[in-house]
Amino acid sequence: MRRIVGLAMILTSAAFVMSTDSMALSLDELDRRMHACNLVLKRVLEMPDRGIPKDLLQRCRGLAVFPGVIKAGAVIGISFGNGVILRRDENTAEWTRPAFFRIRGASIGFQAGAQLTDLILLVMSEQGVQGLLEDQLILGADVSVAGGPVGREAAAETDIRFSTGILSYSRSKGLFAGISLRGAALEPDMVANEIYHGKGVTVQDVFYENQGALSESARVLMQTLEEATR
């Protein structure tokens, strides 16, 4: 009984956070979020035997990092998290400034417990990146999504089915693997982007017009990606 009550409290708290997580943001908080994204990415890149194949990193057109995504469930499961997405210019191969996004998901079925999971998404085509400019992108509906292969030898699996859509990865309790995110929603965090990049600056401006702010934490994140995909 206590466990059920505890899970209900988690779900209630999660629902509250989902509705208020952008209300009290500051530049310092957003910069810490950027720093957390860089730490997640570096930890994944330091896993050569069970990490993302370098071939896929070099081919992707966009990369998303969502540190500490909260997954909680009793009968109805929910997940939510905040992170950033960067676009890689197909002509210069350089990474743009990061834009803030949110991920939301829900599932129905028997499940129990709560955990924190780091998510990394590889957007494999320019069409997929452009889909991120919409108010909301549903994985598996608006764009295909699949759990990505891991490990040094996984590059051999990168056939045509990985040339479009999104590849998803998760890191939880030290384990790293591809994960299914079908039905999850990706959406720009308009409040966070306005606070960080400036009023009126959109995700399209950040990705395609080289606009927006660039803090030291964001610069370090971009440098980590540049070194990984050079």
Secondary structure as GFF3:
##gff-version 3
##sequence-region A 1 230
A	DSSP	alpha_helix	2	20	.	.	.	ID=ss1
A	DSSP	alpha_helix	27	45	.	.	.	ID=ss2
A	DSSP	alpha_helix	54	59	.	.	.	ID=ss3
A	DSSP	beta_strand	62	73	.	.	.	ID=ss4
A	DSSP	beta_strand	76	87	.	.	.	ID=ss5
A	DSSP	beta_strand	99	108	.	.	.	ID=ss6
A	DSSP	beta_strand	113	123	.	.	.	ID=ss7
A	DSSP	alpha_helix	126	131	.	.	.	ID=ss8
A	DSSP	beta_strand	137	138	.	.	.	ID=ss9
A	DSSP	beta_strand	145	147	.	.	.	ID=ss10
A	DSSP	three_ten_helix	152	157	.	.	.	ID=ss11
A	DSSP	three_ten_helix	160	162	.	.	.	ID=ss12
A	DSSP	beta_strand	166	172	.	.	.	ID=ss13
A	DSSP	beta_strand	175	178	.	.	.	ID=ss14
A	DSSP	beta_strand	185	188	.	.	.	ID=ss15
A	DSSP	alpha_helix	190	197	.	.	.	ID=ss16
A	DSSP	alpha_helix	203	208	.	.	.	ID=ss17
A	DSSP	alpha_helix	216	229	.	.	.	ID=ss18
###
